[in-house]
């Protein structure tokens, strides 16, 4: 059964056509003027409109235009007593589903309305199919994005566009399981920080979709959708609506958020794989693969910005004797503790890597040779005075030789910089050990004492 609006200024025609349509199960509302037709359309939902072409205070073409503009998806059948081609052509070009000439037989009217309703259903199915295809494509783009910033933009944009949201806030759980902002779309910039704080507080323990009331936001409605992986909540997508949401909005939002959850899970796994690829298994320092990436990047940044950076090349003195005396298990523990000692002597944004065996390399960002010598000497003194494996009751003593080289003072490429710092370190190994040496441009090394004496404190 369909709901039909019948518009005709003749009472007999309204009764007759109404009977024709009611006979096949349709619910008919009959009115006699353009204004009454507009009021009926505003107050109720109709599947199709049947209108006479000539009406008091207007005509059927105005009804047709009004329906096409204000009520898309409602099909219009035009009836007229004029046996002329022009009105029919104008009606069809303006979007009428059918054009009938009076007198209209019951079967002709019933068939015209049935065709109009079939056309409407096909159009709705096509629109739904297009929406689902677009939704699937957007979900695939989201699920396969492994860049965190691009993922935030793609997800927020898709939710805002495809779920007809006025604004979107994405909250992601970090490694400490705390919520933080992942991305936003459509929010005034002044609202982002305070609204995010409120949402984090409200959604801290949420595990299911929920309506959010009482938010200080210029939108009457907000709905939060959790991004789930099994029982784990990876984040929340909060959609803000300026008016009533379409009936398919929840389905669309849920589908896109599921793909966002899949992408977040993939990001976590990708980070774990990166960790395995770039982190030393024993010491949990970065490995040589990551060291080369960092030094390449620092060289490029230095060439562009004229900033300096330095390398420290460290080797533990007489480490073999620890393995020979106490065994390789103790030796491994010493390597791990030495890594912690070195890390404790540098800044958080400096990079410490295990180069291999008992060798370590430190990348000191934005640091010249004078600053690098001070850091190297701090490491040397700390290693010299540290009691290794004191908790195990061993209190082993250990010293180190450190070579220092700076970019671009000593070298203008990565290979030479590493070679010079390595040569400077071996200069110490060939001498007294427990010493810091500075690289020299002639591939020799100067003892650190000579450089430190001329370095301002």
C-alpha positions as CSV (number, residue, x, y, z in Angstrom):
1,X,0.0,0.0,0.0
2,X,1.2,3.5,-0.9
3,X,0.2,6.9,0.4
4,X,-1.0,9.1,-2.5
5,X,-1.7,12.8,-2.5
6,X,-4.4,13.6,-5.0
7,X,-4.6,17.3,-6.2
8,X,-7.6,18.3,-8.3
9,X,-9.9,21.4,-8.1
10,X,-13.0,19.3,-9.2
11,X,-14.7,17.5,-6.4
12,X,-16.1,14.8,-8.7
13,X,-12.6,14.1,-10.1
14,X,-11.2,13.9,-6.6
15,X,-13.8,11.4,-5.6
16,X,-13.6,9.4,-8.8
17,X,-9.8,9.2,-8.9
18,X,-9.6,8.6,-5.2
19,X,-12.0,5.6,-5.6
20,X,-9.8,4.2,-8.4
21,X,-6.7,4.3,-6.2
22,X,-8.3,3.2,-3.0
23,X,-9.7,0.1,-4.9
24,X,-6.2,-1.2,-5.4
25,X,-5.2,-0.6,-1.7
26,X,-3.6,2.8,-1.7
27,X,-4.3,5.4,1.0
28,X,-5.4,8.6,-0.6
29,X,-5.5,12.2,0.7
30,X,-7.4,14.5,-1.7
31,X,-7.0,18.3,-1.8
32,X,-8.3,21.0,-4.3
33,X,-5.6,23.8,-4.4
34,X,-1.9,24.3,-4.7
35,X,-1.7,25.8,-1.2
36,X,-3.6,22.8,0.3
37,X,-1.2,20.5,-1.5
38,X,1.8,22.3,0.0
39,X,0.3,22.1,3.5
40,X,-0.5,18.3,3.1
41,X,3.1,17.6,1.9
42,X,4.5,19.6,4.9
43,X,2.3,17.7,7.4
44,X,2.6,14.1,6.1
45,X,4.8,11.7,4.1
46,X,3.6,10.6,0.7
47,X,4.9,8.1,-1.8
48,X,3.4,9.7,-4.9
49,X,1.4,12.8,-6.0
50,X,-1.3,12.8,-8.6
51,X,-2.1,16.3,-9.7
52,X,-4.4,18.1,-12.3
53,X,-2.5,20.5,-14.5
54,X,-5.0,23.3,-14.0
55,X,-5.6,24.5,-10.5
56,X,-6.9,27.6,-8.8
57,X,-4.1,29.9,-7.6
58,X,-1.5,27.9,-9.5
59,X,-1.1,24.9,-11.7
60,X,0.1,21.3,-11.6
61,X,3.5,22.3,-12.9
62,X,4.0,24.3,-9.7
63,X,3.0,21.2,-7.7
64,X,5.6,19.2,-9.7
65,X,8.4,21.8,-9.1
66,X,7.5,22.0,-5.4
67,X,7.7,18.3,-4.9
68,X,10.9,17.9,-6.9
69,X,12.6,20.6,-4.9
70,X,11.2,19.9,-1.4
71,X,10.4,16.2,-1.4
72,X,12.9,14.3,-3.5
73,X,12.0,10.7,-4.0
74,X,8.2,11.4,-4.3
75,X,7.0,10.7,-7.8
76,X,4.4,12.9,-9.6
77,X,1.7,11.8,-12.1
78,X,0.2,14.7,-14.0
79,X,-3.4,14.7,-15.3
80,X,-4.9,17.2,-17.7
81,X,-7.9,17.8,-20.0
82,X,-5.7,19.4,-22.6
83,X,-5.0,17.2,-25.6
84,X,-1.8,19.0,-26.5
85,X,1.8,17.8,-26.8
86,X,3.6,20.8,-25.3
87,X,2.2,20.5,-21.7
88,X,3.1,16.8,-21.7
89,X,6.6,17.5,-22.9
90,X,7.1,20.2,-20.3
91,X,5.8,17.9,-17.5
92,X,8.0,15.0,-18.5
93,X,11.1,17.2,-18.8
94,X,10.4,18.7,-15.4
95,X,10.4,15.3,-13.8
96,X,6.9,13.9,-14.0
97,X,6.7,10.1,-13.9
98,X,3.6,9.9,-16.1
99,X,1.3,12.2,-18.1
100,X,-2.4,11.3,-18.5
101,X,-5.2,13.0,-20.5
102,X,-8.8,13.1,-19.2
103,X,-11.0,11.2,-19.2
104,X,-8.8,8.7,-17.3
105,X,-9.8,5.1,-17.1
106,X,-9.3,3.3,-13.7
107,X,-6.8,0.9,-15.2
108,X,-4.8,3.7,-16.8
109,X,-4.5,5.7,-13.5
110,X,-3.7,2.6,-11.5
111,X,-1.1,1.6,-14.0
112,X,0.5,5.0,-14.1
113,X,0.7,5.2,-10.3
114,X,2.1,1.7,-10.1
115,X,4.8,2.6,-12.7
116,X,5.6,5.8,-10.8
117,X,6.0,3.8,-7.5
118,X,8.2,1.3,-9.3
119,X,10.4,4.0,-10.6
120,X,10.6,5.5,-7.1
121,X,11.6,2.1,-5.6
122,X,14.2,1.6,-8.3
123,X,15.7,5.0,-7.8
124,X,15.8,4.4,-4.0
125,X,17.4,1.0,-4.5
126,X,20.0,2.6,-6.9
127,X,20.7,5.4,-4.4
128,X,21.1,2.8,-1.6
129,X,23.3,0.7,-3.8
130,X,25.5,3.7,-4.6
131,X,25.6,4.6,-1.0
132,X,26.7,1.1,0.0
133,X,29.3,0.9,-2.7
134,X,30.7,4.3,-1.6
135,X,30.6,3.1,2.0
136,X,32.5,-0.1,1.1
137,X,35.2,1.9,-0.8
138,X,35.6,4.3,2.1
139,X,35.8,1.4,4.6
140,X,38.5,-0.2,2.5
141,X,40.5,3.1,2.3
142,X,40.3,3.5,6.1
143,X,41.2,-0.1,6.9
144,X,44.3,-0.1,4.7
145,X,45.7,3.2,5.9
146,X,48.9,2.7,7.9
147,X,49.8,6.4,8.4
148,X,48.2,7.7,11.7
149,X,47.6,11.3,10.5
150,X,46.2,10.2,7.2
151,X,44.0,7.7,9.0
152,X,42.5,10.4,11.2
153,X,41.7,12.6,8.2
154,X,40.2,9.8,6.1
155,X,38.1,8.5,9.0
156,X,36.8,11.8,10.2
157,X,36.0,13.0,6.6
158,X,34.2,9.7,5.7
159,X,32.1,9.8,8.8
160,X,31.2,13.5,8.3
161,X,30.3,13.0,4.7
162,X,28.7,9.6,4.5
163,X,27.0,9.6,7.9
164,X,25.7,13.2,7.3
165,X,27.4,14.4,10.5
166,X,28.0,18.1,11.2
167,X,31.2,17.4,13.0
168,X,33.3,14.4,14.1
169,X,35.8,13.8,17.0
170,X,38.0,10.7,17.0
171,X,39.4,9.5,20.3
172,X,42.1,6.8,20.3
173,X,43.5,4.8,23.2
174,X,47.3,5.1,23.5
175,X,49.8,2.5,24.8
176,X,48.9,3.5,28.4
177,X,45.2,2.8,27.6
178,X,44.3,6.4,28.1
179,X,42.1,8.2,25.5
180,X,43.5,11.0,23.5
181,X,42.4,13.0,20.4
182,X,43.1,11.2,17.1
183,X,41.4,13.7,14.8
184,X,38.5,16.1,14.3
185,X,36.4,17.5,11.5
186,X,33.9,20.3,11.3
187,X,34.5,21.6,14.9
188,X,35.4,25.3,15.6
189,X,39.0,25.3,16.6
190,X,38.2,27.0,19.9
191,X,36.0,24.1,20.9
192,X,38.4,21.2,20.1
193,X,40.5,21.2,23.3
194,X,37.7,21.7,25.9
195,X,35.2,19.4,24.1
196,X,37.9,16.7,23.7
197,X,38.6,16.8,27.5
198,X,34.9,16.5,28.2
199,X,34.5,13.6,25.8
200,X,37.5,11.8,27.2
201,X,36.0,12.0,30.7
202,X,32.5,10.9,29.6
203,X,33.8,8.0,27.5
204,X,36.6,6.6,29.7
205,X,34.6,3.4,30.5
206,X,32.1,3.4,27.6
207,X,31.8,0.1,25.7
208,X,28.7,0.6,23.6
209,X,27.1,3.3,21.3
210,X,25.5,6.0,23.4
211,X,23.8,9.4,23.1
212,X,25.7,12.2,24.7
213,X,23.7,15.0,26.4
214,X,24.7,18.2,28.0
215,X,27.8,18.9,25.8
216,X,28.9,22.5,25.4
217,X,28.7,22.3,21.6
218,X,26.6,24.1,18.9
219,X,24.9,20.8,17.8
220,X,21.7,19.5,19.3
221,X,22.7,15.8,19.1
222,X,25.9,13.8,19.7
223,X,26.3,10.0,19.4
224,X,29.5,8.0,20.3
225,X,30.4,4.8,18.5
226,X,33.2,2.6,20.1
227,X,35.9,1.2,18.0
228,X,36.1,-2.4,19.2
229,X,38.5,-5.3,18.7
230,X,36.9,-8.2,20.5
231,X,36.4,-7.0,24.0
232,X,39.0,-4.3,23.7
233,X,38.0,-0.6,23.1
234,X,40.5,1.0,20.8
235,X,38.8,4.3,20.6
236,X,35.6,6.2,20.1
237,X,34.1,8.2,17.2
238,X,31.8,10.9,18.3
239,X,29.4,12.3,15.6
240,X,27.6,15.6,16.1
241,X,24.3,16.3,14.2
242,X,22.7,19.6,13.5
243,X,19.3,18.0,12.9
244,X,17.5,14.6,12.7
245,X,19.8,11.9,11.3
246,X,18.8,9.7,8.4
247,X,17.6,6.2,9.4
248,X,20.7,4.6,7.7
249,X,23.2,6.9,9.6
250,X,23.8,4.5,12.5
251,X,24.5,1.6,10.1
252,X,26.9,3.7,8.1
253,X,28.7,5.1,11.1
254,X,29.0,1.6,12.7
255,X,30.5,0.2,9.5
256,X,33.0,2.9,9.1
257,X,34.0,2.8,12.8
258,X,34.6,-1.0,12.5
259,X,37.0,-0.3,9.7
260,X,38.7,2.4,11.7
261,X,39.1,-0.1,14.6
262,X,40.7,-2.5,12.1
263,X,43.1,0.2,10.9
264,X,44.0,1.0,14.6
265,X,44.7,-2.6,15.2
266,X,46.8,-2.8,12.1
267,X,48.7,0.3,13.2
268,X,49.5,-1.4,16.5
269,X,50.7,-4.5,14.7
270,X,52.7,-2.5,12.3
271,X,54.4,-0.6,15.1
272,X,55.2,-3.9,16.8
273,X,56.8,-5.1,13.5
274,X,58.7,-1.9,13.2
275,X,59.9,-2.4,16.8
276,X,61.2,-5.8,15.9
277,X,62.9,-4.5,12.8
278,X,64.6,-1.5,14.5
279,X,65.2,-2.6,18.1
280,X,68.1,-4.8,19.5
281,X,66.7,-8.0,21.0
282,X,69.1,-7.9,24.0
283,X,69.5,-4.3,25.2
284,X,66.2,-2.9,23.7
285,X,68.3,-0.1,22.2
286,X,67.9,0.8,18.6
287,X,69.9,-1.4,16.2
288,X,72.2,-0.5,13.4
289,X,69.4,-0.6,10.8
290,X,67.6,2.2,12.7
291,X,70.9,4.0,13.4
292,X,71.6,4.3,9.6
293,X,68.1,5.7,9.0
294,X,68.6,8.3,11.8
295,X,72.0,9.4,10.6
296,X,70.8,9.7,7.0
297,X,67.9,11.9,8.2
298,X,70.2,14.0,10.4
299,X,72.6,14.6,7.5
300,X,69.8,15.8,5.3
301,X,68.4,18.1,8.0
302,X,71.8,19.5,8.7
303,X,72.4,20.3,5.0
304,X,69.1,22.1,4.8
305,X,69.1,23.9,8.2
306,X,72.9,24.3,8.9
307,X,72.4,22.5,12.2
308,X,75.2,20.4,13.6
309,X,75.0,16.9,15.2
310,X,77.6,14.6,16.6
311,X,78.3,10.9,16.9
312,X,79.8,9.1,19.9
313,X,81.3,5.6,19.2
314,X,81.7,3.5,22.4
315,X,83.5,0.3,23.0
316,X,83.6,-1.4,26.4
317,X,87.2,-2.1,27.7
318,X,88.2,-5.7,28.3
319,X,84.7,-6.9,28.0
320,X,85.9,-10.4,26.9
321,X,87.4,-11.0,30.3
322,X,83.9,-10.6,31.8
323,X,82.6,-13.3,29.5
324,X,85.6,-15.5,30.2
325,X,85.4,-15.1,34.0
326,X,81.7,-15.0,34.7
327,X,80.1,-16.5,31.6
328,X,78.1,-15.2,28.7
329,X,74.9,-14.9,30.7
330,X,76.5,-12.4,33.1
331,X,78.1,-10.7,30.1
332,X,74.7,-10.2,28.5
333,X,73.4,-8.7,31.7
334,X,76.4,-6.3,31.7
335,X,75.6,-5.2,28.2
336,X,72.0,-4.5,29.1
337,X,73.1,-2.5,32.2
338,X,75.7,-0.6,30.2
339,X,72.9,0.4,27.7
340,X,70.9,1.8,30.6
341,X,73.9,3.8,31.9
342,X,74.5,5.3,28.4
343,X,70.8,6.2,28.0
344,X,70.9,7.9,31.4
345,X,73.7,10.2,30.3
346,X,72.0,11.7,27.2
347,X,68.8,13.5,26.4
348,X,65.5,11.9,25.6
349,X,65.6,13.0,21.9
350,X,69.2,11.7,21.4
351,X,69.4,8.2,19.9
352,X,71.4,5.4,21.5
353,X,72.0,2.3,19.4
354,X,73.8,-1.0,19.9
355,X,76.3,-1.3,17.0
356,X,77.2,-4.9,17.7
357,X,78.9,-6.9,20.4
358,X,80.0,-4.5,23.1
359,X,79.9,-1.4,20.9
360,X,77.3,1.4,21.1
361,X,76.7,4.6,19.0
362,X,75.0,7.7,20.3
363,X,73.5,10.3,17.9
364,X,73.6,13.7,19.7
365,X,71.1,16.0,17.9
366,X,71.8,19.7,17.5
367,X,75.1,19.3,19.3
368,X,78.6,20.5,18.1
369,X,81.9,18.9,18.9
370,X,82.4,20.8,22.1
371,X,79.0,19.7,23.5
372,X,79.7,16.2,22.3
373,X,83.0,16.0,24.2
374,X,81.2,17.0,27.4
375,X,78.6,14.3,27.0
376,X,81.3,11.7,26.1
377,X,83.3,12.5,29.2
378,X,80.1,12.3,31.3
379,X,79.5,8.8,29.9
380,X,83.1,7.8,30.5
381,X,83.1,9.0,34.1
382,X,79.7,7.4,34.9
383,X,80.8,4.0,33.4
384,X,84.1,4.2,35.4
385,X,82.4,4.7,38.7
386,X,79.4,2.5,38.2
387,X,79.1,-0.9,40.0
388,X,77.7,-3.3,37.4
389,X,75.4,-6.1,38.7
390,X,75.6,-4.8,42.2
391,X,72.1,-6.3,43.0
392,X,73.5,-9.8,42.0
393,X,76.4,-9.2,44.4
394,X,79.1,-9.0,41.7
395,X,79.8,-5.2,41.6
396,X,81.9,-5.5,38.5
397,X,83.9,-2.5,37.3
398,X,84.0,-1.5,33.6
399,X,85.4,1.3,31.5
400,X,84.9,2.5,27.9
401,X,86.7,4.2,25.1
402,X,84.7,6.8,23.2
403,X,85.3,8.4,19.8
404,X,83.7,11.7,18.9
405,X,83.0,13.1,15.4
406,X,80.7,16.0,14.4
407,X,78.8,16.9,11.2
408,X,79.8,18.9,9.2
409,X,83.0,19.8,11.2
410,X,84.7,16.5,10.6
411,X,82.7,15.0,7.7
412,X,80.1,15.8,5.1
413,X,78.6,12.3,4.7
414,X,77.4,9.5,6.8
415,X,80.1,6.9,6.0
416,X,83.0,9.2,6.7
417,X,81.4,10.4,10.0
418,X,81.0,6.8,11.2
419,X,84.5,6.0,10.1
420,X,86.1,8.9,11.9
421,X,84.2,8.3,15.2
422,X,85.2,4.6,15.0
423,X,88.9,5.5,14.3
424,X,88.9,7.9,17.2
425,X,87.5,5.2,19.5
426,X,90.2,2.7,18.3
427,X,92.9,5.3,19.0
428,X,91.9,5.0,22.6
429,X,91.8,1.2,22.5
430,X,95.4,1.2,21.2
431,X,96.5,3.4,24.1
432,X,95.5,3.7,27.7
433,X,91.8,2.9,27.3
434,X,89.1,4.5,29.5
435,X,89.5,7.6,27.4
436,X,87.7,10.0,25.0
437,X,89.2,10.9,21.7
438,X,88.1,13.5,19.2
439,X,88.2,12.8,15.4
440,X,90.5,14.9,13.3
441,X,89.9,15.9,9.7
442,X,93.1,14.1,8.6
443,X,91.6,10.8,9.8
444,X,93.7,10.8,12.9
445,X,92.3,11.4,16.3
446,X,93.1,14.0,18.9
447,X,92.9,13.1,22.6
448,X,89.8,14.6,24.3
449,X,91.9,16.3,27.0
450,X,93.4,18.7,24.4
451,X,89.9,19.6,23.1
452,X,88.2,19.8,26.5
453,X,90.9,22.2,27.8
454,X,89.7,24.7,25.1
455,X,86.0,24.1,25.5
456,X,84.1,26.7,27.5
457,X,82.1,25.2,30.4
